Amino acid sequence: MILVSCMLLNCTTRKQVEKVLPEFRKRWPTPQSFMHADDIDVVELCRPLGFANRRTTNLKKMTERYVAGPWQHASELPGVGVYASRAWEIFCQGTIGTEPPKDHALVQYYEWVKTNNHDETQEDTKEGTRIQVSTRQG
């Protein structure tokens, strides 16, 4: 769902996406269910975000390739740009990278991880530092 969220965020605001994403997840909880979604329903749901037809086409193409596989990196999927690719690396692969991301929200998380090295395991890779972060309460 991270890739869908990032694609919905393209050319719109977080506040707009927050109005659409819960319904999106309710209607299509899995990539397979989304593949069978009627394009008209997706367009209507995405209309408040703008570019509804293009957004629907890109989401469908990405989902089809995601499910069909094989792919190694999110950047190989149609419609997945730099922001979505970095979010996937950070949150799905656990690779923080050697360079900070460009997006302000990802930068905040990147800096938090880099400055709060407690409770994490690190593995240096050629792509950057793979970090498994756990948070303690109390």
Backbone as JSON, one array per atom type, in Angstrom:
{
  "sequence": "MILVSCMLLNCTTRKQVEKVLPEFRKRWPTPQSFMHADDIDVVELCRPLGFANRRTTNLKKMTERYVAGPWQHASELPGVGVYASRAWEIFCQGTIGTEPPKDHALVQYYEWVKTNNHDETQEDTKEGTRIQVSTRQG",
  "N": [[0.82, -1.2, 0.0], [2.15, 1.12, 0.36], [3.27, 2.03, -2.04], [0.99, 2.66, -3.55], [-0.07, 4.69, -1.93], [1.95, 6.64, -2.2], [1.81, 7.12, -4.95], [-0.73, 8.19, -5.09], [-0.24, 10.55, -3.79], [1.15, 12.1, -5.62], [1.36, 15.22, -7.12], [-0.56, 16.42, -5.46], [-1.98, 17.1, -2.19], [-1.19, 15.9, 1.14], [-3.39, 16.12, 2.82], [-5.55, 15.97, 1.03], [-5.23, 13.36, 0.05], [-5.59, 11.91, 2.39], [-8.32, 11.96, 2.62], [-9.16, 10.24, 0.68], [-7.71, 7.81, 0.72], [-8.51, 5.97, 2.89], [-11.0, 4.95, 1.92], [-10.17, 3.86, -0.49], [-8.5, 1.78, 0.43], [-10.43, 0.27, 1.75], [-12.18, -0.53, -0.32], [-10.43, -1.88, -2.07], [-8.52, -3.94, -0.8], [-6.32, -5.53, -1.39], [-3.67, -6.03, -3.81], [-4.56, -7.73, -5.84], [-7.35, -7.52, -5.68], [-7.62, -4.88, -6.45], [-6.75, -4.98, -9.09], [-8.96, -5.99, -10.35], [-10.74, -3.98, -10.15], [-13.23, -1.73, -11.31], [-12.46, 0.63, -13.73], [-13.87, 3.04, -13.87], [-14.89, 3.34, -11.29], [-12.52, 3.72, -9.87], [-11.53, 6.06, -11.04], [-13.54, 7.87, -10.27], [-13.24, 7.83, -7.46], [-10.67, 8.86, -7.25], [-10.93, 11.37, -8.34], [-11.08, 13.84, -6.73], [-8.39, 14.28, -6.27], [-7.23, 15.14, -8.55], [-6.1, 14.76, -11.98], [-7.37, 12.3, -12.49], [-7.93, 10.27, -14.44], [-5.37, 9.7, -15.55], [-4.04, 9.02, -13.19], [-5.45, 6.73, -12.42], [-4.87, 5.0, -14.59], [-2.05, 4.77, -14.29], [-1.88, 3.64, -11.7], [-3.16, 1.18, -12.15], [-1.46, -0.02, -14.09], [0.93, -0.18, -12.62], [0.12, -1.89, -10.54], [-0.55, -4.25, -11.92], [1.97, -5.03, -12.93], [3.33, -5.25, -10.51], [2.04, -7.44, -9.31], [2.41, -9.41, -11.27], [5.18, -9.69, -11.39], [8.54, -10.9, -12.24], [10.22, -8.58, -10.12], [12.81, -6.51, -8.87], [13.25, -4.07, -7.64], [11.36, -1.26, -6.59], [11.46, 0.86, -8.36], [11.38, -0.25, -10.85], [8.78, -0.6, -11.5], [5.93, 0.52, -13.33], [5.13, 3.97, -13.36], [6.15, 4.52, -10.84], [7.91, 6.79, -9.14], [10.76, 8.74, -8.02], [10.22, 9.53, -5.35], [8.31, 7.59, -4.41], [9.84, 5.31, -4.82], [12.02, 5.71, -3.05], [10.61, 5.78, -0.61], [9.65, 3.16, -0.55], [12.13, 1.78, -0.41], [13.0, 2.65, 2.13], [10.86, 2.07, 4.0], [9.86, -0.48, 3.32], [12.0, -2.11, 2.57], [13.86, -1.49, 4.45], [16.17, -0.04, 4.05], [18.02, 2.67, 4.58], [19.75, 4.26, 3.14], [22.53, 6.17, 1.74], [22.44, 8.8, 1.08], [20.4, 11.62, 1.9], [16.83, 11.58, 1.4], [14.79, 13.44, -0.99], [12.22, 14.37, -0.44], [10.4, 16.17, 2.03], [9.09, 14.93, 4.26], [10.15, 12.34, 4.2], [12.8, 13.04, 4.58], [12.74, 13.98, 7.2], [12.22, 11.58, 8.59], [14.46, 10.09, 7.81], [16.54, 11.63, 8.98], [15.81, 11.34, 11.66], [16.2, 8.57, 12.05], [18.95, 8.42, 11.54], [19.98, 9.93, 13.66], [19.06, 8.71, 15.95], [20.21, 6.13, 16.91], [19.71, 4.1, 18.68], [18.44, 0.91, 19.68], [18.47, -0.45, 17.17], [19.41, -2.5, 14.42], [22.14, -2.66, 12.24], [23.27, -3.02, 8.92], [25.72, -2.65, 6.67], [25.47, -2.02, 3.26], [25.95, -2.03, -0.32], [24.04, -0.3, -1.27], [23.52, 1.34, 0.81], [22.85, 1.89, 4.27], [21.31, -0.75, 5.81], [18.69, -0.83, 7.91], [17.1, -1.98, 10.76], [14.64, -0.84, 12.61], [13.47, -0.56, 15.88], [11.1, 0.52, 18.23], [11.06, 1.6, 21.59], [8.84, 1.72, 24.28], [8.3, 3.73, 27.15]],
  "CA": [[0.0, 0.0, 0.0], [3.03, 2.29, 0.37], [3.41, 2.54, -3.41], [-0.29, 3.28, -3.89], [-0.13, 5.96, -1.2], [2.88, 7.59, -2.82], [1.28, 7.5, -6.26], [-1.86, 9.09, -4.86], [0.3, 11.84, -3.34], [1.71, 12.87, -6.73], [0.67, 16.45, -7.56], [-1.65, 16.79, -4.57], [-1.54, 17.25, -0.8], [-1.46, 14.83, 2.09], [-4.77, 16.28, 3.31], [-6.46, 15.45, 0.01], [-5.08, 11.9, 0.0], [-6.18, 11.36, 3.61], [-9.76, 11.85, 2.41], [-9.41, 9.2, -0.32], [-7.01, 6.56, 1.01], [-9.28, 4.96, 3.64], [-11.99, 4.32, 1.05], [-9.39, 3.05, -1.43], [-8.09, 0.56, 1.14], [-11.63, -0.5, 2.06], [-12.68, -1.14, -1.55], [-9.44, -2.75, -2.71], [-7.52, -4.2, 0.26], [-5.17, -6.27, -1.91], [-3.38, -5.71, -5.21], [-5.4, -8.55, -6.71], [-8.7, -6.94, -5.74], [-7.54, -3.63, -7.23], [-6.63, -5.33, -10.51], [-10.29, -6.26, -10.87], [-11.59, -2.81, -9.94], [-13.73, -1.02, -12.49], [-11.74, 1.89, -13.9], [-14.78, 4.16, -13.59], [-14.93, 3.49, -9.83], [-11.24, 4.27, -9.43], [-11.51, 7.46, -11.5], [-14.44, 8.66, -9.4], [-12.63, 7.97, -6.14], [-9.46, 9.69, -7.37], [-11.24, 12.68, -8.93], [-10.69, 15.0, -5.91], [-6.93, 14.43, -6.25], [-6.79, 15.64, -9.85], [-5.5, 13.79, -12.91], [-7.98, 11.02, -12.12], [-7.77, 9.25, -15.49], [-3.95, 9.32, -15.59], [-3.73, 8.36, -11.92], [-6.04, 5.39, -12.5], [-4.06, 4.22, -15.54], [-0.75, 4.48, -13.68], [-2.08, 2.7, -10.6], [-3.48, -0.13, -12.72], [-0.25, -0.58, -14.7], [1.86, -0.52, -11.54], [-0.4, -3.04, -9.82], [-0.42, -5.43, -12.78], [3.39, -5.41, -12.94], [3.64, -5.65, -9.13], [1.52, -8.79, -9.09], [2.99, -10.33, -12.26], [6.59, -9.93, -11.11], [9.4, -10.6, -11.11], [10.9, -7.29, -10.08], [13.73, -6.44, -7.75], [13.21, -2.75, -7.01], [10.12, -0.55, -6.91], [11.68, 1.76, -9.5], [11.11, -1.01, -12.08], [7.34, -0.63, -11.71], [5.43, 1.69, -14.06], [4.53, 5.06, -12.59], [6.8, 4.69, -9.55], [8.97, 7.78, -9.26], [11.83, 8.8, -7.02], [9.63, 9.59, -4.0], [7.75, 6.27, -4.07], [10.94, 4.37, -4.78], [12.74, 5.91, -1.79], [9.72, 5.37, 0.48], [9.67, 1.7, -0.57], [13.43, 1.37, 0.13], [13.08, 2.96, 3.56], [9.84, 1.44, 4.83], [9.63, -1.88, 2.99], [13.27, -2.82, 2.51], [14.66, -1.15, 5.61], [17.43, 0.56, 3.63], [17.94, 4.12, 4.77], [20.54, 4.88, 2.09], [23.66, 7.0, 2.13], [22.06, 10.19, 0.82], [19.05, 11.9, 2.36], [15.83, 11.7, 0.34], [14.43, 14.81, -1.37], [10.92, 14.72, 0.14], [10.59, 16.67, 3.4], [8.66, 13.95, 5.26], [11.16, 11.28, 4.21], [14.01, 13.62, 5.17], [12.55, 13.99, 8.65], [12.38, 10.22, 9.07], [15.87, 9.77, 7.57], [17.33, 12.29, 10.01], [15.47, 10.72, 12.94], [16.9, 7.29, 12.11], [20.4, 8.65, 11.61], [20.37, 10.5, 14.97], [18.56, 7.85, 17.03], [20.74, 4.81, 16.59], [19.42, 3.11, 19.7], [17.47, -0.13, 19.35], [18.41, -0.81, 15.77], [20.52, -3.28, 13.91], [22.58, -2.07, 10.98], [24.07, -3.81, 8.01], [26.16, -1.82, 5.57], [25.36, -2.64, 1.94], [26.37, -1.07, -1.35], [22.97, 0.67, -1.45], [23.45, 2.2, 1.99], [22.74, 1.16, 5.52], [20.04, -1.44, 6.03], [18.42, -0.61, 9.33], [15.86, -2.49, 11.34], [14.4, 0.04, 13.76], [12.37, -0.89, 16.77], [10.93, 1.6, 19.2], [10.72, 1.18, 22.94], [7.97, 2.63, 25.02], [8.59, 3.76, 28.56]],
  "C": [[0.87, 1.26, 0.0], [3.16, 2.88, -1.03], [2.13, 3.22, -3.88], [-0.4, 4.64, -3.21], [0.75, 7.01, -1.85], [2.37, 8.04, -4.18], [0.07, 8.41, -6.13], [-1.38, 10.48, -4.46], [0.89, 12.69, -4.46], [0.8, 14.03, -7.1], [-0.57, 16.78, -6.72], [-1.1, 16.85, -3.14], [-1.89, 16.03, 0.03], [-2.91, 14.91, 2.57], [-5.79, 15.74, 2.31], [-6.42, 13.92, -0.02], [-5.7, 11.25, 1.24], [-7.69, 11.2, 3.49], [-10.11, 10.66, 1.5], [-8.86, 7.83, 0.09], [-7.82, 5.55, 1.84], [-10.32, 4.23, 2.79], [-11.3, 3.42, 0.02], [-9.03, 1.72, -0.78], [-9.29, -0.34, 1.45], [-12.14, -1.24, 0.8], [-11.74, -2.18, -2.14], [-8.3, -3.03, -1.73], [-6.27, -4.94, -0.22], [-4.89, -5.82, -3.35], [-4.28, -6.49, -6.17], [-6.81, -7.98, -6.81], [-8.7, -5.65, -6.55], [-7.43, -3.92, -8.72], [-8.0, -5.56, -11.15], [-11.25, -5.08, -10.68], [-12.02, -2.21, -11.28], [-13.02, 0.32, -12.58], [-12.61, 3.11, -13.56], [-14.85, 4.41, -12.08], [-13.64, 4.12, -9.31], [-11.14, 5.74, -9.82], [-12.36, 8.32, -10.59], [-13.84, 8.87, -8.01], [-11.44, 8.92, -6.18], [-9.73, 11.1, -7.89], [-10.84, 13.87, -8.05], [-9.18, 15.26, -5.87], [-6.4, 15.07, -7.53], [-6.18, 14.54, -10.68], [-6.06, 12.39, -12.71], [-7.79, 9.93, -13.17], [-6.32, 8.77, -15.55], [-3.56, 8.55, -14.34], [-4.25, 6.91, -11.93], [-5.22, 4.48, -13.41], [-2.73, 3.82, -14.92], [-0.87, 3.48, -12.54], [-2.35, 1.29, -11.1], [-2.24, -0.79, -13.32], [0.74, -1.02, -13.63], [1.41, -1.79, -10.84], [-0.26, -4.33, -10.63], [1.02, -5.93, -12.79], [3.84, -5.9, -11.57], [3.24, -7.1, -8.9], [2.2, -9.79, -10.03], [4.43, -10.68, -11.94], [7.31, -10.45, -12.34], [9.97, -9.19, -11.25], [11.72, -7.25, -8.82], [13.61, -5.14, -6.96], [11.96, -2.02, -7.47], [10.27, 0.36, -8.12], [11.44, 1.07, -10.84], [9.61, -0.99, -12.42], [6.87, 0.64, -12.41], [4.82, 2.72, -13.11], [5.16, 5.32, -11.23], [7.99, 5.62, -9.75], [9.95, 7.71, -8.12], [11.26, 8.76, -5.6], [9.12, 8.21, -3.57], [8.85, 5.22, -3.95], [11.72, 4.48, -3.47], [11.89, 5.48, -0.59], [9.7, 3.84, 0.58], [10.99, 1.18, 0.01], [13.46, 1.5, 1.65], [12.12, 2.1, 4.38], [9.6, -0.03, 4.54], [10.91, -2.71, 3.0], [14.15, -2.56, 3.73], [16.02, -0.58, 5.26], [17.3, 2.07, 3.68], [18.72, 4.87, 3.7], [21.67, 5.74, 2.63], [23.38, 8.48, 1.93], [20.65, 10.43, 1.33], [18.07, 11.97, 1.18], [15.52, 13.17, 0.07], [13.14, 15.28, -0.69], [11.08, 15.09, 1.61], [10.17, 15.66, 4.47], [9.66, 12.8, 5.34], [12.46, 11.78, 4.81], [13.91, 13.62, 6.69], [12.77, 12.6, 9.23], [13.84, 9.78, 8.94], [16.75, 10.36, 8.67], [17.06, 11.69, 11.38], [16.22, 9.39, 13.1], [18.39, 7.49, 12.29], [20.84, 9.18, 12.99], [19.93, 9.65, 16.15], [18.96, 6.42, 16.77], [20.48, 3.76, 17.67], [18.38, 2.12, 19.18], [17.38, -0.43, 17.86], [19.59, -1.7, 15.43], [20.86, -2.71, 12.55], [23.41, -3.07, 10.21], [24.45, -2.9, 6.85], [26.1, -2.61, 4.27], [25.83, -1.61, 0.92], [25.3, -0.01, -1.59], [22.89, 1.66, -0.29], [23.38, 1.34, 3.23], [21.35, 0.56, 5.64], [19.8, -1.4, 7.53], [17.08, -1.22, 9.71], [15.64, -1.69, 12.62], [13.26, -0.51, 14.58], [12.29, 0.22, 17.79], [10.54, 1.01, 20.54], [9.78, 2.2, 23.53], [8.36, 2.56, 26.48], [9.96, 4.0, 28.87]]
}
